[in-house]
Amino acid sequence: MRRSHAAGAEADTGAYVGTPTLHVDGTVWFGPVLRAVPRGERAAELFDSFRVLAGDADFFELKRTRTGGLSFA
């Protein structure tokens, strides 16, 4: 995750990408924006799911209203 963020931060991302970023398969993505840090198997499941979406050439954004506060646990 850290390597992916660093690669995204160093890439030419244009005007629409902020922090955090992921650099996946040659493309820089803004996100993920999560209210809590996923751990273990759940983290791997979320990342794998993202890679499926990111692999679709027509996919570019997914967003919903924020719910709940941040958790730093």
PyMOL Python script that loads the backbone (N, CA, C, O; Angstrom):
from pymol import cmd

cmd.read_pdbstr("""\
ATOM      1  N   MET A   1       0.827  -1.171   0.000  1.00  0.00           N
ATOM      2  CA  MET A   1       0.000   0.000   0.000  1.00  0.00           C
ATOM      3  C   MET A   1       0.882   1.249   0.000  1.00  0.00           C
ATOM      4  O   MET A   1       0.622   2.195  -0.743  1.00  0.00           O
ATOM      5  N   ARG A   2       1.921   1.248   0.832  1.00  0.00           N
ATOM      6  CA  ARG A   2       2.810   2.420   0.880  1.00  0.00           C
ATOM      7  C   ARG A   2       3.517   2.641  -0.455  1.00  0.00           C
ATOM      8  O   ARG A   2       3.621   3.771  -0.932  1.00  0.00           O
ATOM      9  N   ARG A   3       4.006   1.544  -1.057  1.00  0.00           N
ATOM     10  CA  ARG A   3       4.674   1.662  -2.359  1.00  0.00           C
ATOM     11  C   ARG A   3       3.698   2.172  -3.418  1.00  0.00           C
ATOM     12  O   ARG A   3       4.052   2.995  -4.262  1.00  0.00           O
ATOM     13  N   SER A   4       2.472   1.674  -3.360  1.00  0.00           N
ATOM     14  CA  SER A   4       1.462   2.088  -4.318  1.00  0.00           C
ATOM     15  C   SER A   4       1.155   3.576  -4.175  1.00  0.00           C
ATOM     16  O   SER A   4       1.038   4.283  -5.176  1.00  0.00           O
ATOM     17  N   HIS A   5       1.023   4.056  -2.934  1.00  0.00           N
ATOM     18  CA  HIS A   5       0.749   5.473  -2.692  1.00  0.00           C
ATOM     19  C   HIS A   5       1.924   6.330  -3.173  1.00  0.00           C
ATOM     20  O   HIS A   5       1.717   7.360  -3.815  1.00  0.00           O
ATOM     21  N   ALA A   6       3.143   5.913  -2.867  1.00  0.00           N
ATOM     22  CA  ALA A   6       4.326   6.680  -3.274  1.00  0.00           C
ATOM     23  C   ALA A   6       4.408   6.764  -4.794  1.00  0.00           C
ATOM     24  O   ALA A   6       4.712   7.825  -5.339  1.00  0.00           O
ATOM     25  N   ALA A   7       4.142   5.660  -5.481  1.00  0.00           N
ATOM     26  CA  ALA A   7       4.178   5.668  -6.941  1.00  0.00           C
ATOM     27  C   ALA A   7       3.109   6.594  -7.501  1.00  0.00           C
ATOM     28  O   ALA A   7       3.350   7.303  -8.479  1.00  0.00           O
ATOM     29  N   GLY A   8       1.935   6.593  -6.892  1.00  0.00           N
ATOM     30  CA  GLY A   8       0.863   7.484  -7.331  1.00  0.00           C
ATOM     31  C   GLY A   8       1.202   8.934  -7.100  1.00  0.00           C
ATOM     32  O   GLY A   8       0.888   9.784  -7.934  1.00  0.00           O
ATOM     33  N   ALA A   9       1.834   9.232  -5.989  1.00  0.00           N
ATOM     34  CA  ALA A   9       2.201  10.608  -5.664  1.00  0.00           C
ATOM     35  C   ALA A   9       3.254  11.145  -6.623  1.00  0.00           C
ATOM     36  O   ALA A   9       3.308  12.350  -6.871  1.00  0.00           O
ATOM     37  N   GLU A  10       4.087  10.271  -7.161  1.00  0.00           N
ATOM     38  CA  GLU A  10       5.153  10.685  -8.070  1.00  0.00           C
ATOM     39  C   GLU A  10       4.699  10.760  -9.527  1.00  0.00           C
ATOM     40  O   GLU A  10       5.401  11.331 -10.362  1.00  0.00           O
ATOM     41  N   ALA A  11       3.549  10.197  -9.839  1.00  0.00           N
ATOM     42  CA  ALA A  11       3.076  10.141 -11.226  1.00  0.00           C
ATOM     43  C   ALA A  11       2.389  11.443 -11.624  1.00  0.00           C
ATOM     44  O   ALA A  11       1.973  12.225 -10.769  1.00  0.00           O
ATOM     45  N   ASP A  12       2.278  11.664 -12.921  1.00  0.00           N
ATOM     46  CA  ASP A  12       1.522  12.794 -13.433  1.00  0.00           C
ATOM     47  C   ASP A  12       0.049  12.418 -13.375  1.00  0.00           C
ATOM     48  O   ASP A  12      -0.449  11.697 -14.239  1.00  0.00           O
ATOM     49  N   THR A  13      -0.642  12.907 -12.357  1.00  0.00           N
ATOM     50  CA  THR A  13      -2.017  12.477 -12.106  1.00  0.00           C
ATOM     51  C   THR A  13      -3.067  13.433 -12.635  1.00  0.00           C
ATOM     52  O   THR A  13      -4.254  13.109 -12.603  1.00  0.00           O
ATOM     53  N   GLY A  14      -2.679  14.576 -13.110  1.00  0.00           N
ATOM     54  CA  GLY A  14      -3.663  15.538 -13.573  1.00  0.00           C
ATOM     55  C   GLY A  14      -4.304  16.276 -12.410  1.00  0.00           C
ATOM     56  O   GLY A  14      -3.813  16.214 -11.283  1.00  0.00           O
ATOM     57  N   ALA A  15      -5.395  16.973 -12.682  1.00  0.00           N
ATOM     58  CA  ALA A  15      -6.018  17.847 -11.683  1.00  0.00           C
ATOM     59  C   ALA A  15      -7.020  17.146 -10.780  1.00  0.00           C
ATOM     60  O   ALA A  15      -7.486  17.752  -9.815  1.00  0.00           O
ATOM     61  N   TYR A  16      -7.367  15.905 -11.051  1.00  0.00           N
ATOM     62  CA  TYR A  16      -8.477  15.273 -10.343  1.00  0.00           C
ATOM     63  C   TYR A  16      -8.077  14.270  -9.282  1.00  0.00           C
ATOM     64  O   TYR A  16      -8.944  13.604  -8.716  1.00  0.00           O
ATOM     65  N   VAL A  17      -6.803  14.143  -8.998  1.00  0.00           N
ATOM     66  CA  VAL A  17      -6.354  13.152  -8.025  1.00  0.00           C
ATOM     67  C   VAL A  17      -5.738  13.858  -6.832  1.00  0.00           C
ATOM     68  O   VAL A  17      -4.948  14.788  -6.992  1.00  0.00           O
ATOM     69  N   GLY A  18      -6.103  13.414  -5.628  1.00  0.00           N
ATOM     70  CA  GLY A  18      -5.566  13.985  -4.399  1.00  0.00           C
ATOM     71  C   GLY A  18      -4.902  12.909  -3.574  1.00  0.00           C
ATOM     72  O   GLY A  18      -4.262  12.009  -4.119  1.00  0.00           O
ATOM     73  N   THR A  19      -5.048  12.993  -2.271  1.00  0.00           N
ATOM     74  CA  THR A  19      -4.482  12.011  -1.361  1.00  0.00           C
ATOM     75  C   THR A  19      -5.611  11.416  -0.538  1.00  0.00           C
ATOM     76  O   THR A  19      -6.460  12.172  -0.063  1.00  0.00           O
ATOM     77  N   PRO A  20      -5.668  10.146  -0.348  1.00  0.00           N
ATOM     78  CA  PRO A  20      -4.688   9.112  -0.701  1.00  0.00           C
ATOM     79  C   PRO A  20      -4.813   8.685  -2.162  1.00  0.00           C
ATOM     80  O   PRO A  20      -5.834   8.912  -2.811  1.00  0.00           O
ATOM     81  N   THR A  21      -3.755   8.065  -2.656  1.00  0.00           N
ATOM     82  CA  THR A  21      -3.780   7.525  -4.008  1.00  0.00           C
ATOM     83  C   THR A  21      -3.278   6.095  -4.017  1.00  0.00           C
ATOM     84  O   THR A  21      -2.523   5.679  -3.137  1.00  0.00           O
ATOM     85  N   LEU A  22      -3.703   5.358  -5.014  1.00  0.00           N
ATOM     86  CA  LEU A  22      -3.188   4.024  -5.293  1.00  0.00           C
ATOM     87  C   LEU A  22      -2.676   4.021  -6.727  1.00  0.00           C
ATOM     88  O   LEU A  22      -3.283   4.630  -7.608  1.00  0.00           O
ATOM     89  N   HIS A  23      -1.581   3.349  -6.955  1.00  0.00           N
ATOM     90  CA  HIS A  23      -1.027   3.181  -8.286  1.00  0.00           C
ATOM     91  C   HIS A  23      -1.160   1.700  -8.598  1.00  0.00           C
ATOM     92  O   HIS A  23      -0.407   0.877  -8.077  1.00  0.00           O
ATOM     93  N   VAL A  24      -2.121   1.363  -9.452  1.00  0.00           N
ATOM     94  CA  VAL A  24      -2.434  -0.040  -9.710  1.00  0.00           C
ATOM     95  C   VAL A  24      -2.383  -0.302 -11.211  1.00  0.00           C
ATOM     96  O   VAL A  24      -3.082   0.345 -11.990  1.00  0.00           O
ATOM     97  N   ASP A  25      -1.557  -1.246 -11.601  1.00  0.00           N
ATOM     98  CA  ASP A  25      -1.453  -1.673 -12.996  1.00  0.00           C
ATOM     99  C   ASP A  25      -1.283  -0.493 -13.957  1.00  0.00           C
ATOM    100  O   ASP A  25      -1.909  -0.452 -15.016  1.00  0.00           O
ATOM    101  N   GLY A  26      -0.434   0.463 -13.580  1.00  0.00           N
ATOM    102  CA  GLY A  26      -0.114   1.580 -14.450  1.00  0.00           C
ATOM    103  C   GLY A  26      -1.068   2.757 -14.414  1.00  0.00           C
ATOM    104  O   GLY A  26      -0.885   3.722 -15.155  1.00  0.00           O
ATOM    105  N   THR A  27      -2.085   2.695 -13.563  1.00  0.00           N
ATOM    106  CA  THR A  27      -3.052   3.785 -13.457  1.00  0.00           C
ATOM    107  C   THR A  27      -3.085   4.306 -12.027  1.00  0.00           C
ATOM    108  O   THR A  27      -3.025   3.526 -11.076  1.00  0.00           O
ATOM    109  N   VAL A  28      -3.181   5.631 -11.872  1.00  0.00           N
ATOM    110  CA  VAL A  28      -3.260   6.242 -10.546  1.00  0.00           C
ATOM    111  C   VAL A  28      -4.719   6.507 -10.213  1.00  0.00           C
ATOM    112  O   VAL A  28      -5.465   7.043 -11.032  1.00  0.00           O
ATOM    113  N   TRP A  29      -5.119   6.126  -9.001  1.00  0.00           N
ATOM    114  CA  TRP A  29      -6.495   6.299  -8.527  1.00  0.00           C
ATOM    115  C   TRP A  29      -6.494   7.116  -7.252  1.00  0.00           C
ATOM    116  O   TRP A  29      -5.611   6.950  -6.410  1.00  0.00           O
ATOM    117  N   PHE A  30      -7.463   7.988  -7.099  1.00  0.00           N
ATOM    118  CA  PHE A  30      -7.694   8.670  -5.827  1.00  0.00           C
ATOM    119  C   PHE A  30      -8.453   7.700  -4.939  1.00  0.00           C
ATOM    120  O   PHE A  30      -9.466   7.134  -5.350  1.00  0.00           O
ATOM    121  N   GLY A  31      -7.968   7.509  -3.730  1.00  0.00           N
ATOM    122  CA  GLY A  31      -8.651   6.637  -2.778  1.00  0.00           C
ATOM    123  C   GLY A  31      -7.730   5.523  -2.330  1.00  0.00           C
ATOM    124  O   GLY A  31      -6.575   5.479  -2.753  1.00  0.00           O
ATOM    125  N   PRO A  32      -8.186   4.661  -1.522  1.00  0.00           N
ATOM    126  CA  PRO A  32      -9.557   4.583  -1.033  1.00  0.00           C
ATOM    127  C   PRO A  32      -9.791   5.562   0.113  1.00  0.00           C
ATOM    128  O   PRO A  32      -8.868   5.897   0.856  1.00  0.00           O
ATOM    129  N   VAL A  33     -11.007   6.004   0.244  1.00  0.00           N
ATOM    130  CA  VAL A  33     -11.400   6.834   1.369  1.00  0.00           C
ATOM    131  C   VAL A  33     -12.279   5.955   2.256  1.00  0.00           C
ATOM    132  O   VAL A  33     -13.437   5.684   1.937  1.00  0.00           O
ATOM    133  N   LEU A  34     -11.716   5.526   3.353  1.00  0.00           N
ATOM    134  CA  LEU A  34     -12.404   4.630   4.288  1.00  0.00           C
ATOM    135  C   LEU A  34     -12.483   5.304   5.648  1.00  0.00           C
ATOM    136  O   LEU A  34     -11.623   6.118   5.986  1.00  0.00           O
ATOM    137  N   ARG A  35     -13.505   4.978   6.434  1.00  0.00           N
ATOM    138  CA  ARG A  35     -13.588   5.598   7.764  1.00  0.00           C
ATOM    139  C   ARG A  35     -12.799   4.832   8.816  1.00  0.00           C
ATOM    140  O   ARG A  35     -12.585   5.336   9.918  1.00  0.00           O
ATOM    141  N   ALA A  36     -12.364   3.617   8.484  1.00  0.00           N
ATOM    142  CA  ALA A  36     -11.529   2.818   9.387  1.00  0.00           C
ATOM    143  C   ALA A  36     -10.526   2.032   8.543  1.00  0.00           C
ATOM    144  O   ALA A  36     -10.803   1.710   7.388  1.00  0.00           O
ATOM    145  N   VAL A  37      -9.385   1.731   9.106  1.00  0.00           N
ATOM    146  CA  VAL A  37      -8.347   0.980   8.400  1.00  0.00           C
ATOM    147  C   VAL A  37      -8.705  -0.502   8.423  1.00  0.00           C
ATOM    148  O   VAL A  37      -8.835  -1.088   9.498  1.00  0.00           O
ATOM    149  N   PRO A  38      -8.867  -1.117   7.246  1.00  0.00           N
ATOM    150  CA  PRO A  38      -9.145  -2.556   7.229  1.00  0.00           C
ATOM    151  C   PRO A  38      -7.881  -3.326   7.583  1.00  0.00           C
ATOM    152  O   PRO A  38      -6.770  -2.867   7.317  1.00  0.00           O
ATOM    153  N   ARG A  39      -8.050  -4.466   8.168  1.00  0.00           N
ATOM    154  CA  ARG A  39      -6.915  -5.303   8.591  1.00  0.00           C
ATOM    155  C   ARG A  39      -7.064  -6.721   8.043  1.00  0.00           C
ATOM    156  O   ARG A  39      -8.169  -7.180   7.752  1.00  0.00           O
ATOM    157  N   GLY A  40      -5.950  -7.388   7.912  1.00  0.00           N
ATOM    158  CA  GLY A  40      -5.932  -8.811   7.586  1.00  0.00           C
ATOM    159  C   GLY A  40      -6.683  -9.174   6.319  1.00  0.00           C
ATOM    160  O   GLY A  40      -6.555  -8.518   5.286  1.00  0.00           O
ATOM    161  N   GLU A  41      -7.467 -10.233   6.424  1.00  0.00           N
ATOM    162  CA  GLU A  41      -8.202 -10.767   5.282  1.00  0.00           C
ATOM    163  C   GLU A  41      -9.147  -9.739   4.672  1.00  0.00           C
ATOM    164  O   GLU A  41      -9.316  -9.700   3.453  1.00  0.00           O
ATOM    165  N   ARG A  42      -9.758  -8.915   5.502  1.00  0.00           N
ATOM    166  CA  ARG A  42     -10.678  -7.879   5.009  1.00  0.00           C
ATOM    167  C   ARG A  42      -9.926  -6.872   4.124  1.00  0.00           C
ATOM    168  O   ARG A  42     -10.446  -6.454   3.089  1.00  0.00           O
ATOM    169  N   ALA A  43      -8.722  -6.484   4.518  1.00  0.00           N
ATOM    170  CA  ALA A  43      -7.919  -5.553   3.719  1.00  0.00           C
ATOM    171  C   ALA A  43      -7.592  -6.163   2.354  1.00  0.00           C
ATOM    172  O   ALA A  43      -7.699  -5.492   1.328  1.00  0.00           O
ATOM    173  N   ALA A  44      -7.202  -7.412   2.349  1.00  0.00           N
ATOM    174  CA  ALA A  44      -6.886  -8.093   1.089  1.00  0.00           C
ATOM    175  C   ALA A  44      -8.125  -8.208   0.208  1.00  0.00           C
ATOM    176  O   ALA A  44      -8.041  -8.012  -1.004  1.00  0.00           O
ATOM    177  N   GLU A  45      -9.267  -8.523   0.799  1.00  0.00           N
ATOM    178  CA  GLU A  45     -10.520  -8.636   0.061  1.00  0.00           C
ATOM    179  C   GLU A  45     -10.901  -7.301  -0.592  1.00  0.00           C
ATOM    180  O   GLU A  45     -11.295  -7.271  -1.758  1.00  0.00           O
ATOM    181  N   LEU A  46     -10.786  -6.208   0.152  1.00  0.00           N
ATOM    182  CA  LEU A  46     -11.106  -4.890  -0.396  1.00  0.00           C
ATOM    183  C   LEU A  46     -10.162  -4.519  -1.539  1.00  0.00           C
ATOM    184  O   LEU A  46     -10.604  -4.010  -2.569  1.00  0.00           O
ATOM    185  N   PHE A  47      -8.867  -4.773  -1.361  1.00  0.00           N
ATOM    186  CA  PHE A  47      -7.900  -4.437  -2.406  1.00  0.00           C
ATOM    187  C   PHE A  47      -8.140  -5.267  -3.662  1.00  0.00           C
ATOM    188  O   PHE A  47      -8.090  -4.747  -4.776  1.00  0.00           O
ATOM    189  N   ASP A  48      -8.402  -6.564  -3.477  1.00  0.00           N
ATOM    190  CA  ASP A  48      -8.681  -7.423  -4.631  1.00  0.00           C
ATOM    191  C   ASP A  48      -9.936  -6.960  -5.366  1.00  0.00           C
ATOM    192  O   ASP A  48      -9.978  -6.980  -6.596  1.00  0.00           O
ATOM    193  N   SER A  49     -10.955  -6.545  -4.619  1.00  0.00           N
ATOM    194  CA  SER A  49     -12.185  -6.038  -5.235  1.00  0.00           C
ATOM    195  C   SER A  49     -11.914  -4.771  -6.023  1.00  0.00           C
ATOM    196  O   SER A  49     -12.448  -4.587  -7.117  1.00  0.00           O
ATOM    197  N   PHE A  50     -11.088  -3.898  -5.469  1.00  0.00           N
ATOM    198  CA  PHE A  50     -10.712  -2.673  -6.177  1.00  0.00           C
ATOM    199  C   PHE A  50     -10.001  -3.000  -7.483  1.00  0.00           C
ATOM    200  O   PHE A  50     -10.266  -2.378  -8.513  1.00  0.00           O
ATOM    201  N   ARG A  51      -9.106  -3.968  -7.441  1.00  0.00           N
ATOM    202  CA  ARG A  51      -8.361  -4.322  -8.659  1.00  0.00           C
ATOM    203  C   ARG A  51      -9.288  -4.809  -9.757  1.00  0.00           C
ATOM    204  O   ARG A  51      -9.023  -4.569 -10.935  1.00  0.00           O
ATOM    205  N   VAL A  52     -10.365  -5.484  -9.399  1.00  0.00           N
ATOM    206  CA  VAL A  52     -11.341  -5.925 -10.408  1.00  0.00           C
ATOM    207  C   VAL A  52     -11.964  -4.701 -11.077  1.00  0.00           C
ATOM    208  O   VAL A  52     -12.030  -4.627 -12.304  1.00  0.00           O
ATOM    209  N   LEU A  53     -12.422  -3.737 -10.268  1.00  0.00           N
ATOM    210  CA  LEU A  53     -13.000  -2.514 -10.836  1.00  0.00           C
ATOM    211  C   LEU A  53     -11.972  -1.731 -11.643  1.00  0.00           C
ATOM    212  O   LEU A  53     -12.267  -1.271 -12.746  1.00  0.00           O
ATOM    213  N   ALA A  54     -10.778  -1.582 -11.103  1.00  0.00           N
ATOM    214  CA  ALA A  54      -9.729  -0.808 -11.761  1.00  0.00           C
ATOM    215  C   ALA A  54      -9.330  -1.418 -13.104  1.00  0.00           C
ATOM    216  O   ALA A  54      -8.857  -0.711 -13.994  1.00  0.00           O
ATOM    217  N   GLY A  55      -9.518  -2.713 -13.247  1.00  0.00           N
ATOM    218  CA  GLY A  55      -9.158  -3.391 -14.489  1.00  0.00           C
ATOM    219  C   GLY A  55     -10.136  -3.161 -15.625  1.00  0.00           C
ATOM    220  O   GLY A  55      -9.852  -3.524 -16.766  1.00  0.00           O
ATOM    221  N   ASP A  56     -11.282  -2.564 -15.332  1.00  0.00           N
ATOM    222  CA  ASP A  56     -12.278  -2.291 -16.368  1.00  0.00           C
ATOM    223  C   ASP A  56     -11.994  -0.917 -16.978  1.00  0.00           C
ATOM    224  O   ASP A  56     -12.033   0.093 -16.275  1.00  0.00           O
ATOM    225  N   ALA A  57     -11.714  -0.876 -18.258  1.00  0.00           N
ATOM    226  CA  ALA A  57     -11.325   0.372 -18.922  1.00  0.00           C
ATOM    227  C   ALA A  57     -12.413   1.448 -18.850  1.00  0.00           C
ATOM    228  O   ALA A  57     -12.109   2.634 -18.985  1.00  0.00           O
ATOM    229  N   ASP A  58     -13.654   1.063 -18.642  1.00  0.00           N
ATOM    230  CA  ASP A  58     -14.752   2.036 -18.585  1.00  0.00           C
ATOM    231  C   ASP A  58     -15.045   2.539 -17.177  1.00  0.00           C
ATOM    232  O   ASP A  58     -15.818   3.485 -17.021  1.00  0.00           O
ATOM    233  N   PHE A  59     -14.459   1.945 -16.157  1.00  0.00           N
ATOM    234  CA  PHE A  59     -14.694   2.366 -14.776  1.00  0.00           C
ATOM    235  C   PHE A  59     -13.803   3.544 -14.428  1.00  0.00           C
ATOM    236  O   PHE A  59     -12.606   3.520 -14.716  1.00  0.00           O
ATOM    237  N   PHE A  60     -14.379   4.597 -13.798  1.00  0.00           N
ATOM    238  CA  PHE A  60     -13.546   5.715 -13.377  1.00  0.00           C
ATOM    239  C   PHE A  60     -13.905   6.286 -12.019  1.00  0.00           C
ATOM    240  O   PHE A  60     -13.081   7.005 -11.454  1.00  0.00           O
ATOM    241  N   GLU A  61     -15.083   6.017 -11.450  1.00  0.00           N
ATOM    242  CA  GLU A  61     -15.388   6.600 -10.148  1.00  0.00           C
ATOM    243  C   GLU A  61     -16.540   5.857  -9.478  1.00  0.00           C
ATOM    244  O   GLU A  61     -17.450   5.350 -10.134  1.00  0.00           O
ATOM    245  N   LEU A  62     -16.469   5.809  -8.147  1.00  0.00           N
ATOM    246  CA  LEU A  62     -17.521   5.233  -7.326  1.00  0.00           C
ATOM    247  C   LEU A  62     -17.562   6.046  -6.047  1.00  0.00           C
ATOM    248  O   LEU A  62     -16.531   6.219  -5.397  1.00  0.00           O
ATOM    249  N   LYS A  63     -18.733   6.550  -5.671  1.00  0.00           N
ATOM    250  CA  LYS A  63     -18.811   7.401  -4.489  1.00  0.00           C
ATOM    251  C   LYS A  63     -20.190   7.294  -3.861  1.00  0.00           C
ATOM    252  O   LYS A  63     -21.181   7.064  -4.553  1.00  0.00           O
ATOM    253  N   ARG A  64     -20.249   7.464  -2.542  1.00  0.00           N
ATOM    254  CA  ARG A  64     -21.529   7.533  -1.835  1.00  0.00           C
ATOM    255  C   ARG A  64     -21.410   8.519  -0.689  1.00  0.00           C
ATOM    256  O   ARG A  64     -20.315   8.979  -0.367  1.00  0.00           O
ATOM    257  N   THR A  65     -22.530   8.841  -0.079  1.00  0.00           N
ATOM    258  CA  THR A  65     -22.546   9.758   1.051  1.00  0.00           C
ATOM    259  C   THR A  65     -21.777   9.152   2.219  1.00  0.00           C
ATOM    260  O   THR A  65     -21.886   7.956   2.488  1.00  0.00           O
ATOM    261  N   ARG A  66     -21.003   9.979   2.906  1.00  0.00           N
ATOM    262  CA  ARG A  66     -20.254   9.497   4.068  1.00  0.00           C
ATOM    263  C   ARG A  66     -21.195   9.148   5.210  1.00  0.00           C
ATOM    264  O   ARG A  66     -22.181   9.844   5.453  1.00  0.00           O
ATOM    265  N   THR A  67     -20.883   8.073   5.900  1.00  0.00           N
ATOM    266  CA  THR A  67     -21.675   7.654   7.055  1.00  0.00           C
ATOM    267  C   THR A  67     -20.756   7.457   8.244  1.00  0.00           C
ATOM    268  O   THR A  67     -19.670   6.899   8.092  1.00  0.00           O
ATOM    269  N   GLY A  68     -21.167   7.903   9.430  1.00  0.00           N
ATOM    270  CA  GLY A  68     -20.382   7.704  10.637  1.00  0.00           C
ATOM    271  C   GLY A  68     -19.126   8.540  10.659  1.00  0.00           C
ATOM    272  O   GLY A  68     -18.766   9.190   9.678  1.00  0.00           O
ATOM    273  N   GLY A  69     -18.464   8.508  11.806  1.00  0.00           N
ATOM    274  CA  GLY A  69     -17.225   9.244  12.000  1.00  0.00           C
ATOM    275  C   GLY A  69     -16.019   8.368  11.713  1.00  0.00           C
ATOM    276  O   GLY A  69     -16.146   7.168  11.471  1.00  0.00           O
ATOM    277  N   LEU A  70     -14.854   8.985  11.744  1.00  0.00           N
ATOM    278  CA  LEU A  70     -13.613   8.252  11.517  1.00  0.00           C
ATOM    279  C   LEU A  70     -13.266   7.404  12.728  1.00  0.00           C
ATOM    280  O   LEU A  70     -13.569   7.771  13.864  1.00  0.00           O
ATOM    281  N   SER A  71     -12.633   6.273  12.480  1.00  0.00           N
ATOM    282  CA  SER A  71     -12.158   5.403  13.540  1.00  0.00           C
ATOM    283  C   SER A  71     -10.650   5.236  13.379  1.00  0.00           C
ATOM    284  O   SER A  71     -10.178   4.791  12.333  1.00  0.00           O
ATOM    285  N   PHE A  72      -9.907   5.589  14.403  1.00  0.00           N
ATOM    286  CA  PHE A  72      -8.446   5.452  14.345  1.00  0.00           C
ATOM    287  C   PHE A  72      -7.969   4.244  15.141  1.00  0.00           C
ATOM    288  O   PHE A  72      -6.789   4.151  15.480  1.00  0.00           O
ATOM    289  N   ALA A  73      -8.868   3.325  15.440  1.00  0.00           N
ATOM    290  CA  ALA A  73      -8.520   2.140  16.231  1.00  0.00           C
ATOM    291  C   ALA A  73      -7.665   1.179  15.438  1.00  0.00           C
ATOM    292  O   ALA A  73      -7.281   0.128  15.950  1.00  0.00           O
TER     293      ALA A  73
END
""", "prot")
cmd.dss("prot")
cmd.show_as("cartoon", "prot")
cmd.util.cbc("prot")
cmd.orient("prot")
